[in-house]
Each structure stands twice: as C-alpha cells, then as structure tokens.
Amino acid sequence: MTHSREEFYRLHNGEAAKLPFSDQEYEARIKGLRAIMEMMSLDAVVLTSMHSIAYYSGFLYCSFGRPYALVVTYREVVTISAGIDAGQPWRRCYGDNITYTDWQRDNYWRAVCSVTGEVAVLGVEGDHLTMLQNDKLVAFLKPASTLDVAPAMAKLRMRKSAVEIALIREGARVADIGGYAIKEAVKAGVREIDVTMAGRDAMELEIARAFPDAEYRDTWVWFQSGLNTDGAHNPVTGRVLQRGDILSLNCFPMISGYYTALERTMFVEEVDVASLKIWQANVAAHELGISLIKPGVSCAEITAGVNAFFEERDLLQYRSFGYGHSFGVLSHYYGREAGLELREDIDTVLEAGMVISMEPMLTIPEGQAGAGGYREHDILVVGKDGAENITHYPYGPEFNVVG
C-alpha cells in the first residue's frame, strides 16, 4: 500500500465485521433519511456527529481532533474516515468508506466533495457543524444552499425499531448486573473508585459474553458518596466510605454506541430518620412518574404531575433537573434526542416505540438534615397501551441500605 501522497483512497482491508444490526435495519434507517431529503429537496446530506454516523452506518468514530462524516445521496452511503484508522471504519460500517490522508490540509473536504459534488443542496447537522468546518464546507463544496436536518433526524430516532428495543433491553439487563456487583462491593472503609471498578468490570465481562462480535468501549460507572452525591454527573473520587454515608449508584453499559443506565440511592449500613424521609418521598415520586408514562401523554404533562407531588411536600425547590430522557444512540460525550426529555418546555407526546427514563432527583444542601443527592432511575419502553419497565434492580430503603 502506497497511499501517503494521495488525497483520499479506499482501503477495504480484511473481512467486514458483524454490525450491531442487520443490513435491513440500516436500509430502513437510510430510507427514512432519504424521505427527509425528498421532503426538504436535498441532493445529499453530510452528517458529522458521532451519534448520527453511528445510527445510519454502525461506525462509531474516535475523533482525536480529526473530522469524520457520513455522506448520503440517493444512490450512495459513504463514511469518510481518517487514515489513522486504516481499514477499521470500512469493516464496521454499512455502505462504502473513503479514507482521507493527513499530508495536505483539508483532504477530508476533498473526500466529501468526491461524493457530493459541487453546487448541491446539502443537509447538515446545525447542532454539530462548527463555524470553522462550515466555512470549509462552503469553500470546498460550494453548495447551492445548506439546510439543517438534525431536528428531523432526531424526531425519527425517538421511535425505536424492534431490534433497537431488544438491544436496549440487553443494556438494561447488563446495568442490573453492575448494580448487584456494586452492592456487593460497598463497605465502610473502601473508596469510591474501588466500588466503581467492581461495577464496571462486571458489566464489561457480561457484555463480552453476550456480544462476542461487538467492539468494547466506553462502559463506565459513576459511584459517589456523601457530599459528592449532590450532582447527577459528579466524577468518581478516592473518598473512603463511612457508616451512614448516602451513596449514588450509576451504571452505564455501552453496547455498540447504545447507552443504558441504572441509578439508585444507597446508604452504608444505616440511614438516619431525616434522610429516610427524603428518600421515601423521592421513591414515591419515582413510582408516580412511572405510572404517568404512557402513550398520548406529553413530556410536559408528566413533568407537571411530578412537580405537583414535590410541591405538595415542600420539596420542589430541591429538584435540580428534568425527570427523564430518551434512550438509544447516545452517550455522556455525544448527543441524544433532546426533544424527548421530561421537562416543562418539552411538549412531545409519547408514542409506542419510544424509550424513556424516569429519574427524579432531590438535592438537599450540606448542613441541612438529610443532606445529599437522592435519585432513582428506571428505563421504560412505551407500548400501545402503556409502558414496560425494563429495569429490574430494586430501589428503595428495603434493599439499598448495604455494607
């Protein structure tokens, strides 16, 4: 191979790998995207985000400062990847792949142009394309116009296919395994990081067993204690657990770009009276929220119902964020369907095939009775008549005073 001075080339090295889904699933997704293209009178779309490229091609890129793309026309589906990845993007993508070289600046855009051509009407991701890269798109592709396709694509992704839901179910099952491993690891005198590693290792071992053909990366655990429980995304520390500590269990298995989550409030060995009262109120709000998730109800309506519950108990001021969000191709470092979140400003109506969490959280400030962050999190699949809870690790004081 002598590609070092070429602008771009095709490196179809080795045999294609087994993708997360069948060709028929990717073809159905591309068909939906092309319907958006027709509706918006587009000639092609240039997708640049990790989640969109993974959703339509199965390839989850690792950027390290280099741009990637999926270009879809009415005839072609082509991922654009950097030479540092060699043949891996082609092996793990639906459709064709072009590799661009680093020796000359902007070979990436020359590779993209080889598929789109110039003076096309292009769809782009307005919530991801940077000002810098947009200027380069204009300079190299000379589009007749560009239109933002991200909102329409996100709306399609909200409704999951049967095979997506099957994969999400597996993720929820793996998260439960991580939860049980964490429960076993919790003891006064151990560090947050020690408990974290036990949960992560258990999940990764199970993913490798259940998905022998997958690629393994990005499964993680956030396990916080004491003051460190006050935020939903606080990093793990070396703090040593003590008797009576409030704990926050957070398991996040990642299977082929699909994120799932299990989150639970726990206490080490004992729970005081003030903390128990807050915990029980949050559990009751969680159960109420689960009962409100059903087709035909809007995200705002569900939010209003849980808000009213907390307000009646003078706890609403301790709520810190929305009550749930969509699941699918998403992660802590790339996107999710923001139009399917349980917040006051989201009027999306739930439909069969949507997958959403219920995760109320109360944060009581340090110095007050019951201080700490309380959160329970389950995943629900919306059906025709109701919703199915696919999280099975128990919540509440009866099971989660541990160690």
Disulfide bonds with the S-S distance in Angstrom:
none
